[in-house]
Amino acid sequence: MAASSASIPPVPFRFTTKVGLGTWHYGERGSERRAEIAALLGALEAGYKLIDTAEMYAAGRAESLLGEALRAFGAGKRAQLQIVSKVLPSNGSADGTVRACEQSLKRLGCDYLDLYLLHWEGGHAFEVTLEGMLRLHQQGKIRAWGVSNFDQRALTRWALAEKRAGVPGRCATNQIYYSLLARGAEFDLLAAMQEQKMPLMAYTPLGSGSLASEPRLRALAAARGLSAAQLALSWCLRQPDCVVIPKSSNLVRIRENLKAAGISLDQDCLKAIDAIYPPPRSRQALAML
Ligand SMILES: NC(=O)c1ccc[n+]([C@@H]2O[C@H](COP(=O)([O-])OP(=O)(O)OC[C@H]3O[C@@H](n4cnc5c(N)ncnc54)[C@H](OP(=O)(O)O)[C@@H]3O)[C@@H](O)[C@H]2O)c1
């Protein structure tokens, strides 16, 4: 392997916040450009510290919009933020990973990413993608790497690749679909991640928005002075070492979602939720969008 592991810091990556902002579907409509930059800037000003994006989203335009918002927010405040992006599996060769990250950095106008994820498993061997991640880390272009949409088997194989590369246990997160509509990971994957002290990054925590208008959730939430979206997010956050990354381009909802970080649900509420969305009783294939 070309890159050495000498510069890998001993302290694993940690999220500094519980609620981040997702950016999938940002940048898809040119007519929304100004409004979307304003929403991203509004999120940063409202106190979001974690932003999730990817080279895939609107073919790089989500990253470009975020770059504009970051510039308006002020370069001096970059260090307060954790910015996560993802490499497409088709770009997951060692050179491809480095190139894709450099392109993402250019669009974002940033010198580094806090976390860089392999978006899902593709045709490249994990060893070669990891080599790209190591090179980026050594060059200071990423602070940490991780994976997304990995089931237990894929995580085990990635861990083996890290061990062979002399950087065991450095995978900083597994970003997966986890919500009331997708509880399968509770059967075994989440326990395996917790054993490795690997934080969970829960994507699509609002079920693409559908949970926010679910009548039974709305009733449970209203009885506690919450919105259904806040209930759905704080339900995810009952998991240890978990962050959620709801997407919104509406500033009212952006602020509403952020408040979920401070909410903990009572046992009666959790039981009522289980009755509507039961936990898994058997192993299930990992849900993916
Ligand atoms: N790694 C992966 O493969 C993967 C896959 C999917 C998603 N992700 C990441 O996870 C993020 C979140 O997932 P997602 O975008 O699929 O779905 P989501 O966050 O579950 O739902 C987003 C939808 O919910 C609406 N919404 C947000 N807050 C709301 C609220 N308080 N009340 C009512 N509606 C609300 C949004 O509409 P408005 O914008 O109009 O508010 C949007 O339509 C993505 O943006 C992306 O960053 C990663």
Ligand as a Chemical Component Dictionary entry (heavy atoms), coordinates in Angstrom:
data_LIG
# 
_chem_comp.id                   LIG 
_chem_comp.type                 NON-POLYMER 
_chem_comp.pdbx_formal_charge   0 
_chem_comp.three_letter_code    LIG 
# 
loop_
_chem_comp_atom.comp_id 
_chem_comp_atom.atom_id 
_chem_comp_atom.alt_atom_id 
_chem_comp_atom.type_symbol 
_chem_comp_atom.charge 
_chem_comp_atom.model_Cartn_x 
_chem_comp_atom.model_Cartn_y 
_chem_comp_atom.model_Cartn_z 
_chem_comp_atom.pdbx_ordinal 
LIG N1  N1  N 0  -26.218 7.286  2.378  1  
LIG C1  C1  C 0  -27.287 7.136  1.641  2  
LIG O1  O1  O 0  -27.389 6.230  0.792  3  
LIG C2  C2  C 0  -28.436 8.090  1.826  4  
LIG C3  C3  C 0  -29.692 7.782  1.261  5  
LIG C4  C4  C 0  -30.739 8.674  1.495  6  
LIG C5  C5  C 0  -30.525 9.831  2.221  7  
LIG N2  N2  N 1  -29.280 10.122 2.719  8  
LIG C6  C6  C 0  -29.036 11.362 3.477  9  
LIG O2  O2  O 0  -30.026 11.489 4.499  10 
LIG C7  C7  C 0  -30.697 12.739 4.343  11 
LIG C8  C8  C 0  -32.127 12.641 4.843  12 
LIG O3  O3  O 0  -32.852 11.671 4.140  13 
LIG P1  P1  P 0  -33.978 12.021 3.056  14 
LIG O4  O4  O 0  -33.706 13.358 2.493  15 
LIG O5  O5  O -1 -34.038 10.861 2.111  16 
LIG O6  O6  O 0  -35.348 11.973 3.866  17 
LIG P2  P2  P 0  -35.891 12.568 5.254  18 
LIG O7  O7  O 0  -34.903 13.446 5.898  19 
LIG O8  O8  O 0  -36.447 11.407 6.002  20 
LIG O9  O9  O 0  -37.138 13.429 4.734  21 
LIG C9  C9  C 0  -36.960 14.580 3.968  22 
LIG C10 C10 C 0  -38.356 15.084 3.579  23 
LIG O10 O10 O 0  -39.059 15.431 4.764  24 
LIG C11 C11 C 0  -39.550 16.771 4.680  25 
LIG N3  N3  N 0  -39.399 17.344 6.022  26 
LIG C12 C12 C 0  -38.246 17.630 6.689  27 
LIG N4  N4  N 0  -38.500 18.096 7.926  28 
LIG C13 C13 C 0  -39.850 18.107 8.041  29 
LIG C14 C14 C 0  -40.707 18.487 9.098  30 
LIG N5  N5  N 0  -40.251 18.944 10.250 31 
LIG N6  N6  N 0  -42.054 18.384 8.885  32 
LIG C15 C15 C 0  -42.548 17.927 7.709  33 
LIG N7  N7  N 0  -41.759 17.534 6.684  34 
LIG C16 C16 C 0  -40.420 17.628 6.845  35 
LIG C17 C17 C 0  -38.676 17.445 3.649  36 
LIG O11 O11 O 0  -39.378 18.440 2.961  37 
LIG P3  P3  P 0  -38.897 19.984 2.958  38 
LIG O12 O12 O 0  -37.509 20.027 2.411  39 
LIG O13 O13 O 0  -39.904 20.638 2.077  40 
LIG O14 O14 O 0  -38.982 20.449 4.390  41 
LIG C18 C18 C 0  -38.326 16.291 2.711  42 
LIG O15 O15 O 0  -39.331 16.138 1.738  43 
LIG C19 C19 C 0  -30.564 13.027 2.855  44 
LIG O16 O16 O 0  -30.878 14.356 2.539  45 
LIG C20 C20 C 0  -29.136 12.625 2.627  46 
LIG O17 O17 O 0  -28.256 13.644 3.095  47 
LIG C21 C21 C 0  -28.248 9.257  2.551  48 
# 
loop_
_chem_comp_bond.comp_id 
_chem_comp_bond.atom_id_1 
_chem_comp_bond.atom_id_2 
_chem_comp_bond.value_order 
_chem_comp_bond.pdbx_ordinal 
LIG N1  C1  SING 1  
LIG C1  O1  DOUB 2  
LIG C1  C2  SING 3  
LIG C2  C3  SING 4  
LIG C2  C21 DOUB 5  
LIG C3  C4  DOUB 6  
LIG C4  C5  SING 7  
LIG C5  N2  DOUB 8  
LIG N2  C6  SING 9  
LIG N2  C21 SING 10 
LIG C6  O2  SING 11 
LIG C6  C20 SING 12 
LIG O2  C7  SING 13 
LIG C7  C8  SING 14 
LIG C7  C19 SING 15 
LIG C8  O3  SING 16 
LIG O3  P1  SING 17 
LIG P1  O4  DOUB 18 
LIG P1  O5  SING 19 
LIG P1  O6  SING 20 
LIG O6  P2  SING 21 
LIG P2  O7  DOUB 22 
LIG P2  O8  SING 23 
LIG P2  O9  SING 24 
LIG O9  C9  SING 25 
LIG C9  C10 SING 26 
LIG C10 O10 SING 27 
LIG C10 C18 SING 28 
LIG O10 C11 SING 29 
LIG C11 N3  SING 30 
LIG C11 C17 SING 31 
LIG N3  C12 SING 32 
LIG N3  C16 SING 33 
LIG C12 N4  DOUB 34 
LIG N4  C13 SING 35 
LIG C13 C14 SING 36 
LIG C13 C16 DOUB 37 
LIG C14 N5  SING 38 
LIG C14 N6  DOUB 39 
LIG N6  C15 SING 40 
LIG C15 N7  DOUB 41 
LIG N7  C16 SING 42 
LIG C17 O11 SING 43 
LIG C17 C18 SING 44 
LIG O11 P3  SING 45 
LIG P3  O12 DOUB 46 
LIG P3  O13 SING 47 
LIG P3  O14 SING 48 
LIG C18 O15 SING 49 
LIG C19 O16 SING 50 
LIG C19 C20 SING 51 
LIG C20 O17 SING 52 
# 
